Amino acid sequence: MKALRIGTRGSKLALWQAEHVRARLLSEAKIESEIVIIKTAGDQFASAAIPEIGGKGIFIKEIEDALLDGRVDAAVHSMKDVPTVTPLGLCFPAILRREDSRDCLVSCSGQPLEQLKTGARIGTSSLRRQSQLLHFRGDFEIVNLRGNVDTRLAKLDNGELDAIVVAKAGLDRLGFGVRITQVLSPEMMLSAVGQGVLAIETRDSDASTRDLFATLDDADSRAAITAERALLAELEGGCQVPLGAWARVEEGRMRMDARVLSADGADCIHRHGKGAPGDAERLGRSIAREMLDAGAARLLSLAGRSAGD
């Protein structure tokens, strides 16, 4: 069988993720594969603020184009980068088992979030993280920070920032877990939709490749992601919205928490719910409608990230 071509971004983290999938294919299915690096809009404008680049799917569109025109057979994505609408002809046969979805703090002083000095400069490019940080403590100065994990840690180490907030899974995957000062609890900061999850995308018409990757699918993680993405779709948001969500299966039941905030963190709407894993989409949309009834649309609009962004 000809080696499968797996498309991915070229960052260290993206390559780690693709190599992880490649290794699983070899060990579990005895299938050889090769990595094809594709540069996305998000990579080409690495120093620009995400809203300035514009559009949804800035980290995956070019990879999906390569899938559609046959240059690659599959793609590995961080699920949090994937828009809620999948292009016609593509599908996600595998949602891999979720790793730790929480965010974490890395601080110069080694102090946790609640002990950082007044006016501490915290780096993040995420409106979701910004709003929740300011909700926790309004005196923080939020500094726009993009780039790979190495770049972010370097800016911290050279004194430009007092702390950074990043996804724990990313640090763990690259061996930087020892740098973590504090793992932020869901009560303090809810993660992004899809955070900590790797997803495999293929052409819907390529049944052999689709079925091959389907063997790597994790049912509980797929249910959780279905609920979170249904909530995101109902709220008409992209990846850059002040929204945190966490769905999980516990003792056979789906539980979900969601939070929408104003960009300055002053206003916050939090809702939670539970249901059967098979009703994951219904649960996500139900919680979203509760949030909309409570005024979530106004907060999203004020943040400038409503439908169409």
N, C-alpha and C positions, 0 to 999 in steps of 0.2 A: 504493500500500500504506500502511495506517495505521502511524504511528510506533510502534515497539516501546517498551514501558515497562520500564525496567531498575530494579529495586529495589536499594537500597543503604543502608548506615548513613550518617549525616551528618557523620562526622569528615572532616577534611581529607584524610587518607590514603585513607579509603573512597571519597570523592568523586573523588580522583585516579584511583583504580583503575577506578571506573565510567566516568569520562570517557575513560580509556585504551581501554576496550572499546568505548565509543560511537564513538570516533574510528576504530578499526579496522573497525567495521561499516560506517562511511560510506566509508572509503577502499578497502576490499577488496571489499565487497558492495554498495555504493551504497544502503545501507539507513539511513533516518533513525530515530533513537531519542531518547527523553527519559528523564531521570533522576527517579526517585521516591524521596524520602528517607523511610526508615522507622526509627523509634526502637526499639531493642531493649532487653531487660532489662539487658544489659551497659552500655548508654548511660544508662539511667535511674538506675542506681546507680553512677555513675562513680567515686565516692570509696571505695566499699566494696571490701574484699578479695574476689577472685573466689570463693573457697570459701564466703563468707558469702551470696552471691547464690543459690547452689545450682543444681543441675541442669546438664545438658550443653547445649551449643548456645545459650548465653546471648547470643551476638552474632549469631545467625542465625534463631532460632525465629520471631520476628515477621515476618521477611522471607519465610520459607517459608510461613507462614500466608497472607501476601498473595499468594504464588504460587498456592497451592491454591485460594483463593477468587476468583482472577482479577483482583485489583487490579493486578498487574504480570505481565509476560510472561516475564521472566527476572530472575535475580539474580546479582550479582557478589560473591564471597566471597574472603577470604583463606583458603586451604585449611586452614591450621592451626587455624582456628576451627570447622571442620566436623566434627561427630561422625561416628563410623564407621558409624552406622546412618542411612540416608536414608529419610525418610518415604515411605510408599506413595503412588505417583502422581508422584513427582519423580525427576529424574535429572540427571546431569552430562555433557552432551554435549561439553563442552570443558574441558580442562585446558591452560591457556596455558603457553608455554615458560617454564621456571623461570628466575628471576633468581637473584642471589647468595643462597644460603640461610644464610650465616653470620651470627653475632651479632657485634657490635662494641662496643668500649668508648669512651665519651666521658668524659674526666677533666678536672677543673678545672686540675690541674697540668700536663697534657700528658704525663704519665708513663704508660707501659704498665702492664698489670695486675701484672706481677712486681715493678715498682718502686714501687707505691703504698705509702704509709706504713702502719705497723702499726696495725691497727684501723680502716682506711679504711672509711667509710660508703658502701656501694654500693647504689643504688636499682634494684629490679626487683620486679615482681609475680609473676614466674614461679618456681615451685618447681623446675622444670628448671634454670633459670639459677642459682638459689640453691645447689642441691646441687652443681653443678659448680664454682661459684666457691669454695665451702667445701672441696671436694675438692682444688682447686688450692692454696688457702691458707686454713687454718682460722681465721685471726685476723680475717678480714673481718667487719664488721658489716653484715648485710643489712637494708635498709630497704624496707618494702612501698611500691611506687610504681606507681600507676595513672594513667590520663589519656592524652591524645593526645601526640604528639611535642613540640609546643610547650610543653605543661605540664611534661613531664619535663625538657626542656632548661632551662626557667625555674627549676625547683627546684634544678638543678645550678648555674645561674648566680648564684642568690641565696645560695649558700653552705650550703644545707641538706644537701648531699651532696658527697662527694669524687669520685664517678663514677657513671655509669649504664651499664647494658648493655641494648642494644636491637637489633632486627633491622636489619642493614645495608640490606636492600632498602627498608625504610620510610624511612630517612634519605635514601637515594639518590633515591627517587621524589619526595620533597618538597624536594629541593635542599639538604639539610643534610649532604651527604657531606663537605663541607669540615670539619665539626666532628669527624669520626671521629679518635680518637687511635690506635686499634689495632683491626685486624680479627682476631677471635679464631679461631685455627686449629681444625679439627675435633678435633685431638689434645687441645686445651685445653677446647673446648666444642662438643659436638654440638648441632645445631639441633633445633627442634621438628619433629614430623611435619608435613609440608606447608608448611614455612616457605619463603617466597620464591615461592610459586605462587598464581596467581589461578585460580579455578574459576568456570565459568558453570553455573548451575542453572536448569532449565526444567521445565515439566510434561511428563511422559512422553507424554501424549495429544496434545500440541501438536506434531505431526510437523514442520510447516513451520518453526517457531521452533527446534525441536531440531536439525533438519538444517542450518539456517542457521548455528548456532553450532558445529556439528560441524566446519565448515571451518576453525575456529581452533584445533582440537585439535593438541597436540604429542605424538607417540607416545612419545618417550623420557621426557618429563616425566610422562606418564600412567603409564608403567611404574614409574618411581621412586615416584610417589605411591601406586600400588597396593601396592608392597612395604612402604612405610612404614606405610600404614593397616592392612594385614594384620597386621603386627607389633603395632600398637597394639590392634587388635581381639582378638588372641590373648592379649595381656596384660591385657585387660579394663580398659583405661585411658581416661580422658577427656583433655581438653586440659590439665588441671592435674595432671600426674604427673611425678615426677623421672625422666623418660625423654628421651633424645636419640637421634635416628636420622637417618641420611643415606644415601639410596640414589641411585645415579647409573649411567648407561650410559657405559661407557668402552671404546672399540674393539670395540663390538658386544656387550659382556658387561655384565651387571648386577652391580654391587658394592654392598655394604651394610655399614654399621657401626651398631651400636646400643649404648646404655649406659643402665643403670638404676642409680640410686644411692639411698642413704638420704638423708633430708632434710638431715641435718647433713654430708653429704659423706664421712662416715667409711668407708662401705662402697660398693664399686662393682663392678658386673658388666658386662664389655664383651665383646661377641661381634661377629664379622664373617663374611661369607659372600659367595659369588658364584654366578651362574647365568645362564641365558638370560633376556632381557627378557620373553619370553612366559611364563616361569615366575615372574613377579614375586611373585604372591600366595603361591605355595608357598615361595619364598625367605623372605619376611617371616615367615610362620608357622613355618617351620623354625627360624629364628634365635630367635624368641620362645620356642619350646619348649626350645631349648638354655638360654636365660636362666632360664626357669622351673625347669628341672632344676638350675640352679646356685644357686637361691634367690631369684630376682627377686620372687616373690609375697610373700615375707616383707618385703622392702624396701618394696614398694608398700603393703603393709598397714600397716607401721610409719609410713609417710608419711601414712596416712589417706586415700589416693586409690585404693582398690581398687574392684572392680566395684560399681556402684550409685551412685557419687558423681557 
